Amino acid sequence: MDDPLEIELKLEFDPSDRERLLGCALLGVEGQSPKRLCATYFDTPDLKLDKAGYVLRIRKEGTRHVQTVKAASRQAAGLFVRGEWERKVGGGKPVLDDKAGPLTQLFDAATLEKIAPLFVTDVERLAGPIERKDGSLVEYAIDAGEVRAGARHQALSEIELELKQGSPETLFDLARTLNETVPLRLGVQSKSERGYALARNRSAAAVRAEPIRLDKGMTAGDGFAAITAACIRQYRLNEDLLLRSGGVEPLHQARVALRRLRSAFWLFRPLLEGDDKAAMFAAELRWLAGELGEIRDIDALLPRLEGVQRTSLAAMRESRFVHLCNQLQTGRARLLPIDLAEWLSIGPWRGETAGPGPRDRDLRGFAADRLERLRRRIKREGKGLADLADDHRHEVRKDAKKLRYAAEFFVSLYPGRKPRRRMDRFLDRLEALQDKLGELNDRAAAPALFARLGVDLALPPLGRKERKRLLEDAEDCFDALIDCKRFWRD
């Protein structure tokens, strides 16, 4: 059965900008009255629908009740492409029969009987069509309201652009046009994801990297798109938290997301050769990571300080956070994820070539080659680790971090208990090496960091024996990693 599909781009804006957005002539909302849409989402107590990648809701529109089942498992960066099954129902209780999409095929009757209300979205919507001169047709929906799960609630303010006819490029062109009226950001969460986060009481927590689901049938191009989309999602979720709270952990996780994204660009660079936009994005990501890194250095140092020094550095942190927020509000920062999402979805790197190229390679073979190449590089550069210069050891540390990210990206390509045991052992040894190299780098880089921040502080000097032991421990960790069986080999 061919799934009915929807392709939509979600964009978020500040609630205070809603009236200006509604005044945009392109949307033509003048004279419209908003519709109130109240939707109840359902799942089992142990959230089996969500775990299977499906959403079940009933939306009340006036006196009508419309039931929708969505397969929410296919997502590109910022583009939601989903199977969807919709029908009218007689009230607020789900009708779970053969017309309810695949639910009756996936779950037995006992499971379906446990389905109950979980959370509610309550919004006012203004919607309509946008016809372009090239024949493209897009439907927009501007929503303002909130998500409620028990006593918890969260405001939402977003515009969705759904492609009815034409190329996905139309959605991104519209996004940039609307951005000239009000500042927009890429939306990476559906309403159902917001609701599930509230129901789990996780909506205010910093977001760590989520497992990336890859399969053996993917090409290297498919893998690159999936991995980078996951990194963009992690960044955007933490960026929103950072702007609201200024917290240490959201900033750290946003920076981790950018490091992972930059590692993905490095890892998949055979696919991107000759693409000027790839080089531009790499430079922009380096700039953005640097803006966050300035404050991350302060956050790492503050716990070591007391009294006047701590107060002084905390004030510096506050000042630099204001600067960071100003940078994140610029079009340069806000449009970067949107531009990245477009490039990943329909950029030149996805275009036709004269014949099979790196993009068309099977992902598992590509992954094994890149992992092997990184490991060889670390083995070569880390030889005689204890005798290397500090800056050389730092390069080994950066490559070890790339190898860890690569291993985490590709782990789902190697299912089964034996590869998983090898993977866990490999990552444990890699983490141990990173810890030792990190401690050595912190010692080496501390004087320059303290001077840059204007902090009169020095770490206790390492004694000759202590330094020798730390270097020997790092070399032992290096040898253990090189001796470890490679999980990507059969």
Secondary structure, 3 states (H helix, E strand, C coil): CCCCEEEEEEEECCHHHHHHHHCCCCCCCCCCCCEEEEEEEEECCCCHHHHHCEEEEEEEECCEEEEEEEECCCECCCEEEEEEEEEEECCCCCCCCCCCCCHHHHCCHHHHHCCEEEEEEEEEEEEEEEECCCCCEEEEEEEEEEEEECCEEEEEEEEEEEEEECCCHHHHHHHHHHHCCCCCEECCCCHHHHHHHHHCCCCCCCCCCCCCCCCCCCEHHHHHHHHHHHHHHHHHHHHHHHHHHCCHHHHHHHHHHHHHHHHHHHHCHHHHCCCHHHHHHHHHHHHHHHHHHHHHHHHHHHHHCCHHHHHHHHHHHHHHHHHHHHHHCCHHHHHHHHHHHHHHHHCHHHCCCCCCCHHHCEHHHHHHHHHHHHHHHHHHHCCCHHHCCHHHHHHHHHHHHHHHHHHHHHHHHCCCHHHHHHHHHHHHHHHHHHHHHHHHHHHHHHHHHHHHHCCCCCCCCCCHHHHHHHHHHHHHHHHHHHHCCCCCCC
